[in-house]
Amino acid sequence: MHAFRGDFVDTDARVCVGVAPIFFRFEPGKVRLRLGRITTALRDLSRLDPGRRYALAAVLVMLVVMLRFALDPVLGDELPMLAFYANVMVTGWLLGTGPGVLACVLGYFLGVWFFVEPRNSLELDTIKDWTTVLRYFLISVLFLLINHALRQRDRRLRTFFDSGMVGTLYWTMDGRVTDANDNFLRMVGYTREDLHAGLIRWDKMTPPEYVAQDERALHDLRTTGVDTPYEKEFYRKDGSRVRVIAGATLFDRTQQEGVAFI
């Protein structure tokens, strides 16, 4: 172990900061892998059985109550329902509309009982209290309705994505593959761990003779939002090639991300 010298070393994309007697290492590949696993785990929360999702929603409400108690010396009677707003949004996003509704209702009773004056009561004595509660319900219900509509749309797309009927991937203009189904991963010989580590890039997998076709497809995508399916090849992980027919579409206004069907 080296003594601390206050030096900063960047070698092979590995950042090492020496602090005696410990080295802290930041490795981009491992960070991407961990972030990918976290993203997958969060997405999979909505696939838990209903009993677990509702139980987890109740636990999150209890944690929010504890957090609000911890902040009580600072906030006092101000913003009594603020933490419960955030909890409804997080719960609805991660666990679904039903658990989000449960979080909304539990948040109302516990928030009013513990943090709205007069405390330890469900009575609302002032116009300010009524306004606080009505605003809480309106914002929570509006978010849950929007979230439900988005989840329904995503569920339909995800059903097709996971069906494995065709290879499907989410991609970005700068060459990254941000997600892919098992069918595509089998085609190109990569694993989901490779995907999470950022090792799958459609630009690096494209042989030089197909770059011009990709450029024309990108031009069409920027112009119309879709391209005409065309035949090309990808390098597989082992260096061999696989011939595919690729079609893609953009799905955001920034024209930086899209979905492709292989």
C-alpha positions as CSV (number, residue, x, y, z in Angstrom):
1,M,0.0,0.0,0.0
2,H,1.4,3.4,-0.9
3,A,1.2,6.4,1.4
4,F,-1.1,9.2,0.4
5,R,0.6,11.7,-1.9
6,G,-2.5,13.6,-3.1
7,D,-2.1,12.2,-6.6
8,F,-4.8,11.5,-9.1
9,V,-4.2,8.6,-11.5
10,D,-6.2,7.8,-14.6
11,T,-5.1,4.6,-16.3
12,D,-7.1,2.5,-18.8
13,A,-10.3,4.3,-17.9
14,R,-9.8,3.4,-14.2
15,V,-9.6,6.2,-11.8
16,C,-7.7,5.5,-8.6
17,V,-7.5,8.0,-5.7
18,G,-4.9,7.0,-3.2
19,V,-6.0,7.5,0.4
20,A,-3.9,5.7,2.9
21,P,-4.4,3.0,3.6
22,I,-7.2,2.5,1.1
23,F,-7.5,2.9,-2.7
24,F,-10.9,4.0,-4.0
25,R,-11.5,2.8,-7.6
26,F,-14.1,4.1,-10.0
27,E,-14.5,1.7,-12.9
28,P,-17.0,2.9,-15.5
29,G,-17.8,-0.6,-16.7
30,K,-18.7,-1.9,-13.3
31,V,-20.8,1.2,-12.6
32,R,-22.8,0.7,-15.7
33,L,-23.3,-2.9,-14.8
34,R,-24.6,-2.0,-11.3
35,L,-26.8,0.7,-12.7
36,G,-28.2,-1.7,-15.2
37,R,-29.0,-4.3,-12.5
38,I,-30.6,-1.6,-10.3
39,T,-32.8,-0.5,-13.2
40,T,-33.8,-4.0,-13.9
41,A,-34.6,-4.7,-10.3
42,L,-36.7,-1.5,-10.0
43,R,-38.6,-2.4,-13.2
44,D,-39.2,-5.9,-11.9
45,L,-40.9,-4.6,-8.7
46,S,-44.1,-4.0,-10.7
47,R,-44.0,-7.7,-11.6
48,L,-44.2,-8.9,-8.0
49,D,-47.4,-10.6,-6.9
50,P,-50.1,-8.2,-5.7
51,G,-49.8,-9.1,-2.1
52,R,-46.1,-8.2,-2.0
53,R,-46.6,-5.0,-3.9
54,Y,-49.4,-3.7,-1.5
55,A,-47.3,-4.8,1.5
56,L,-44.3,-2.9,0.1
57,A,-46.5,0.2,-0.5
58,A,-47.6,0.1,3.2
59,V,-43.9,-0.2,4.3
60,L,-43.0,2.8,2.2
61,V,-45.7,4.9,3.8
62,M,-44.4,3.9,7.3
63,L,-40.9,4.9,6.2
64,V,-42.2,8.3,5.0
65,V,-43.9,8.8,8.4
66,M,-40.6,8.2,10.1
67,L,-38.8,10.5,7.8
68,R,-41.4,13.3,8.4
69,F,-41.0,12.8,12.1
70,A,-37.3,13.2,11.7
71,L,-37.8,16.5,9.8
72,D,-40.5,17.8,12.2
73,P,-38.1,20.0,14.2
74,V,-37.2,21.7,11.0
75,L,-40.5,21.8,9.1
76,G,-42.9,22.0,12.1
77,D,-46.5,22.6,10.7
78,E,-45.2,23.7,7.3
79,L,-45.7,21.4,4.3
80,P,-47.3,18.6,6.3
81,M,-48.1,16.4,3.3
82,L,-45.1,17.1,1.1
83,A,-43.3,13.8,1.8
84,F,-46.6,11.9,1.1
85,Y,-46.9,13.5,-2.3
86,A,-43.5,12.1,-3.2
87,N,-44.3,8.7,-1.8
88,V,-47.4,8.4,-3.9
89,M,-45.5,9.2,-7.0
90,V,-42.6,6.8,-6.2
91,T,-45.0,4.0,-5.2
92,G,-47.2,4.5,-8.3
93,W,-44.2,4.5,-10.6
94,L,-42.5,1.5,-9.1
95,L,-45.4,-0.7,-7.9
96,G,-48.4,0.2,-10.0
97,T,-51.6,2.1,-9.7
98,G,-53.3,0.0,-7.0
99,P,-50.4,0.3,-4.6
100,G,-50.2,4.0,-5.4
101,V,-53.9,4.4,-4.4
102,L,-53.1,2.6,-1.2
103,A,-50.2,4.9,-0.5
104,C,-52.4,7.9,-1.2
105,V,-55.1,6.8,1.2
106,L,-52.7,5.8,4.0
107,G,-50.7,8.9,3.4
108,Y,-53.9,11.0,3.9
109,F,-54.9,9.4,7.3
110,L,-51.4,9.3,8.7
111,G,-50.4,12.7,7.4
112,V,-53.5,14.4,8.8
113,W,-53.3,12.5,12.1
114,F,-49.7,13.2,12.8
115,F,-48.8,16.4,11.0
116,V,-51.9,18.6,10.3
117,E,-53.1,20.7,13.2
118,P,-54.7,19.8,15.5
119,R,-52.4,16.8,15.7
120,N,-53.6,13.3,16.7
121,S,-57.0,14.1,15.1
122,L,-58.6,13.7,11.7
123,E,-60.5,16.9,12.1
124,L,-59.8,19.7,9.7
125,D,-60.5,23.0,11.4
126,T,-59.3,25.7,9.0
127,I,-59.6,26.5,5.3
128,K,-55.8,26.1,5.1
129,D,-56.1,22.5,6.3
130,W,-58.9,21.7,3.8
131,T,-56.8,23.3,1.0
132,T,-53.8,21.2,2.0
133,V,-55.8,18.0,1.9
134,L,-57.6,18.8,-1.3
135,R,-54.4,19.7,-3.0
136,Y,-52.8,16.5,-1.8
137,F,-55.7,14.4,-3.3
138,L,-55.8,16.3,-6.6
139,I,-52.1,16.1,-7.3
140,S,-51.9,12.5,-6.2
141,V,-54.9,11.4,-8.3
142,L,-53.7,13.3,-11.3
143,F,-50.3,11.7,-11.1
144,L,-51.8,8.2,-10.7
145,L,-54.1,8.7,-13.7
146,I,-51.2,9.8,-15.9
147,N,-48.9,7.1,-14.6
148,H,-51.6,4.5,-15.2
149,A,-52.0,5.6,-18.8
150,L,-48.2,5.5,-19.4
151,R,-47.9,2.1,-17.8
152,Q,-50.7,0.7,-20.0
153,R,-48.9,1.9,-23.1
154,D,-45.6,0.6,-21.8
155,R,-47.2,-2.8,-20.9
156,R,-48.4,-3.3,-24.4
157,L,-45.0,-2.5,-25.9
158,R,-43.3,-4.6,-23.2
159,T,-45.5,-7.6,-24.0
160,F,-44.3,-7.5,-27.6
161,F,-40.7,-6.7,-26.5
162,D,-40.6,-9.8,-24.2
163,S,-42.5,-12.1,-26.6
164,G,-39.3,-12.9,-28.5
165,M,-41.2,-12.9,-31.8
166,V,-38.4,-10.7,-33.3
167,G,-35.2,-9.3,-31.9
168,T,-35.9,-5.9,-30.4
169,L,-33.6,-3.3,-28.9
170,Y,-33.7,0.3,-27.6
171,W,-30.9,2.3,-29.0
172,T,-29.4,5.8,-29.1
173,M,-28.0,7.9,-31.9
174,D,-24.5,7.8,-30.4
175,G,-24.4,4.0,-30.8
176,R,-25.5,2.7,-27.4
177,V,-27.9,-0.2,-26.9
178,T,-29.8,0.6,-23.7
179,D,-32.0,-2.4,-23.6
180,A,-32.7,-5.6,-25.7
181,N,-34.8,-8.7,-25.5
182,D,-33.4,-12.2,-25.2
183,N,-34.0,-12.9,-28.9
184,F,-31.6,-10.1,-30.0
185,L,-29.1,-11.1,-27.4
186,R,-29.1,-14.7,-28.7
187,M,-28.6,-13.4,-32.3
188,V,-25.5,-11.5,-31.4
189,G,-24.1,-13.9,-28.7
190,Y,-24.1,-11.4,-25.9
191,T,-25.4,-11.8,-22.3
192,R,-27.6,-9.4,-20.3
193,E,-24.6,-8.7,-18.1
194,D,-22.8,-7.5,-21.2
195,L,-25.8,-5.3,-22.0
196,H,-25.8,-3.8,-18.5
197,A,-22.0,-3.2,-18.7
198,G,-22.5,-1.1,-21.8
199,L,-20.5,-3.6,-24.0
200,I,-23.2,-3.8,-26.7
201,R,-23.0,-0.9,-29.2
202,W,-24.8,-1.1,-32.6
203,D,-22.2,1.1,-34.2
204,K,-19.3,-1.1,-33.1
205,M,-21.1,-4.2,-34.2
206,T,-21.7,-2.9,-37.7
207,P,-19.1,-4.0,-40.3
208,P,-17.5,-1.1,-42.3
209,E,-19.3,-2.0,-45.6
210,Y,-22.7,-1.3,-43.9
211,V,-21.9,2.0,-42.3
212,A,-23.2,4.0,-45.3
213,Q,-26.5,2.1,-45.1
214,D,-26.8,3.0,-41.4
215,E,-26.1,6.6,-42.2
216,R,-28.9,6.7,-44.8
217,A,-31.2,5.1,-42.2
218,L,-30.3,7.6,-39.6
219,H,-31.0,10.4,-42.1
220,D,-34.4,9.0,-42.8
221,L,-35.1,8.7,-39.0
222,R,-34.1,12.3,-38.4
223,T,-36.3,13.4,-41.3
224,T,-39.4,11.2,-40.9
225,G,-39.0,9.4,-37.6
226,V,-38.9,5.9,-39.3
227,D,-36.7,4.2,-41.8
228,T,-37.2,1.6,-44.5
229,P,-36.2,-1.9,-43.3
230,Y,-32.9,-3.0,-44.9
231,E,-30.5,-5.9,-44.9
232,K,-27.3,-5.7,-43.0
233,E,-24.9,-7.7,-40.8
234,F,-23.8,-7.5,-37.2
235,Y,-20.6,-8.7,-35.6
236,R,-21.4,-11.3,-33.0
237,K,-19.4,-11.4,-29.7
238,D,-17.2,-14.2,-31.0
239,G,-16.3,-12.2,-34.2
240,S,-18.6,-14.1,-36.6
241,R,-21.3,-12.3,-38.4
242,V,-25.1,-12.6,-38.5
243,R,-27.2,-11.4,-41.3
244,V,-30.4,-9.5,-40.3
245,I,-33.1,-7.2,-41.6
246,A,-33.3,-4.1,-39.5
247,G,-36.0,-1.5,-39.1
248,A,-36.2,1.3,-36.6
249,T,-38.2,4.3,-35.4
250,L,-37.6,7.2,-33.1
251,F,-39.8,7.7,-30.1
252,D,-38.7,10.9,-28.5
253,R,-38.8,14.6,-29.6
254,T,-35.1,15.0,-29.1
255,Q,-34.5,12.5,-31.9
256,Q,-31.8,10.8,-29.9
257,E,-33.5,7.5,-28.9
258,G,-35.5,4.8,-30.6
259,V,-36.5,1.2,-30.9
260,A,-35.4,-1.2,-33.6
261,F,-36.8,-4.5,-34.8
262,I,-34.3,-7.1,-36.1
